[in-house]
């Protein structure tokens, strides 16, 4: 069975540029366009990795998705998904003066990558992180 990738991003063109090389390499790709849909798809799809945008329906949607999934409360509705690798893919550094990096305390993602992302870099990041949450 193919590994499942969930892309949570509101940019149709960017999603397509990520979807094509991923599917060409045998991954099963799912998409959500905003925070609410993304959190719902995490439960429905049970992805092996999440590719997550920062800015969607709000400037902080991606951060909110991250914090919800990585909530340490054992009673959280997302406790079963807490260890799914998250690769944040964003152009926020180009569009805002804010600077972010992967930091487990502040930004609980496994990697942070700037948009636009080249297909080879995307595939490399997916291979590097996919399956890390499996026993």
N, C-alpha and C positions, 0 to 999 in steps of 0.2 A: 504494500500500500504506500502511496506517495506521501511524503511529508507535506503537512498543511501549513500554508503561510497566510496570515491575515494582514492585509494592508489597510491601515486606518488613515485615510487621507482624502481631502475634498477636491483635489486637483485631478480631474479626469485624464488629462494628458499625461501627467506624471505617473499616475497609476498604470496607464497603458504601457509606458516605457519601462516600468518595473515588471509588469505582468508578463510581457512577451519573453524576455530572457529567462525568467523563472519557470514559466510553463515549458519553454523549449528544453530546459534541463530537468524536466520531470516532476516539478513541484506542483501541487494543487493549490491554486491561489483563490482567496476569498477577499472581498472588499467591503469596507464600511466607510461612509463619507463624513461621519461626525462622531462626537463623543458618545452620545446615547446609543447610536447604532453599533459603534465599535464595541462597547461594553456588552451589548446584547449578543453580538457575533462571537465574542470570546467564549461565552457559555454555550452557544449553539455549535460552533465549529470545533472548539477545543484545539486551537492551533498549536503547532510545534514551535512557532516563532511569530512575533508580531513586529511589523514594520510600521512605525508610528510617526505621524506628522505632529508638529507642535501647534501651529495655528490653523484652526479649522473654523468652527462656529464661534469661537472666541480666541483671544490671543493666548490663552493658557489651556485650551482643550486637551492637548497632548499630555501636559503635566498632570491634569486632573485624571486622565485615563490611567497614567502610570501610578499615581498615588492610590487610586481605587484598586487596581489589580495587585499592587504590592503592599496593601494594607496588612500589617502584621497581626491584626485581631483574628484569632482562630474562628470567631463567629462571622467573619466577613463572608458575604456571598461569593467572593472571589478567592477564598482561601485555597481552593483546589488548583487555581491557575497562577498563583503567586510566583512560581518559579519558571514560568514560560519566559524564554529570552525575549527582551524588547530591544530593538534597534531603532533609535529615534533618528529620523531622516528629516532635516528641516533646512529652510533658507533663512531662519530667524537671524543668523549672524549677518546676513546681507541686507535684511530689511529693518533691523532694529539694533540699537546700541548695546543690547544685552549680550552677554557671553555665557555659554554653558558648556559643560563637559560632563562626561559620565562620572557621577559621584553618588555612591550608594546612599548617602545621607540626604543630599539635596535633590538629586535627580537619579532616581533608582532605575537606571537603564543599563543594559549590558554594553551598549556602544552608542556613540553619537556621530552621525555622518552628515556632511553638508550636501544640500541640493545644489545643482543637479548631481546625480550620482551616476557614474559610468556603469554599464552592465557588468563589467569584470569586477569592479569594486563591490557592487551589490551582491553578486554571487559569492564572492570571497567572504563578505560579512555574514551572509546567511550560512555558508558552510562552517564558518568559525563558531557560530553560536547555536545553530539548530541542534536540538536534541540534548542540550545541557541539562534540561530539567527532568529528563527521563531517569528512572532508577537504574 
